[in-house]
Amino acid sequence: MDKVIFSIGGRRFDVELDDTFAKYIKEDLFENNISSDRSCEPIKLLQLYLKSMKKNFDNEEKIEKFMAKHSLDR
């Protein structure tokens, strides 16, 4: 387990995540200019969350299309 630290509105949040997932989150935060050593604007986290949800939505659509295509092939 690894900790990811968020500072929002002067409050610090420590979140323990699986090592591999924590590394992914830290890299994503870095790429989006969100640093754990200074307070983050909530709007930036909201934008990052929505971006992540869009990626998840797109992946689910791809999976559904893949499953539909391959269930017809049988």
KOLSE-49058 format. One record per residue (C-alpha): x, y, z; residue number from 1. Coordinates in pm, whole numbers. Each point is the difference from the previous one (the first is absolute). Example, Ala and Ser with C-alpha at 12.3 -4.5 7.8 and 13.67 -1.06 7.14 Angstrom:
[[1230 -450 780] 1]
[[137 344 -66] 2]
This chain:
[[0 0 0] 1]
[[111 353 -77] 2]
[[-138 338 107] 3]
[[-122 268 -235] 4]
[[-31 339 167] 5]
[[-249 266 -102] 6]
[[-24 349 144] 7]
[[-333 166 -68] 8]
[[-105 329 155] 9]
[[273 -21 260] 10]
[[-100 -352 106] 11]
[[228 -296 -55] 12]
[[-135 -338 -106] 13]
[[216 -314 5] 14]
[[-139 -283 -210] 15]
[[154 -348 3] 16]
[[-7 -177 -334] 17]
[[144 -312 -156] 18]
[[361 75 -102] 19]
[[-58 -29 -374] 20]
[[-318 208 9] 21]
[[165 261 225] 22]
[[283 35 -252] 23]
[[-254 49 -280] 24]
[[-190 263 204] 25]
[[319 188 93] 26]
[[110 10 -364] 27]
[[-344 120 -111] 28]
[[-5 271 266] 29]
[[349 111 -107] 30]
[[-101 10 -368] 31]
[[-296 220 95] 32]
[[209 238 215] 33]
[[-152 -110 329] 34]
[[260 -14 275] 35]
[[-33 -160 342] 36]
[[225 263 160] 37]
[[-243 290 -54] 38]
[[-372 51 24] 39]
[[-195 -89 -312] 40]
[[-295 189 -135] 41]
[[-313 -217 16] 42]
[[-86 92 -361] 43]
[[324 -163 -119] 44]
[[-90 -322 179] 45]
[[-352 14 -139] 46]
[[137 43 -353] 47]
[[239 -290 53] 48]
[[-283 -214 138] 49]
[[-222 76 -299] 50]
[[287 -74 -239] 51]
[[48 -334 174] 52]
[[-372 -76 -16] 53]
[[1 78 -375] 54]
[[287 -244 -48] 55]
[[-194 -261 198] 56]
[[-316 66 -202] 57]
[[189 -36 -330] 58]
[[160 -326 116] 59]
[[-337 -144 104] 60]
[[-144 86 -341] 61]
[[295 -172 -171] 62]
[[-49 -309 217] 63]
[[-373 -11 -78] 64]
[[67 33 -375] 65]
[[268 -269 20] 66]
[[-231 -234 192] 67]
[[-289 61 -242] 68]
[[222 -62 -302] 69]
[[147 -319 142] 70]
[[-330 -137 125] 71]
[[-134 29 -357] 72]
[[303 -187 -137] 73]
[[-94 -318 190] 74]
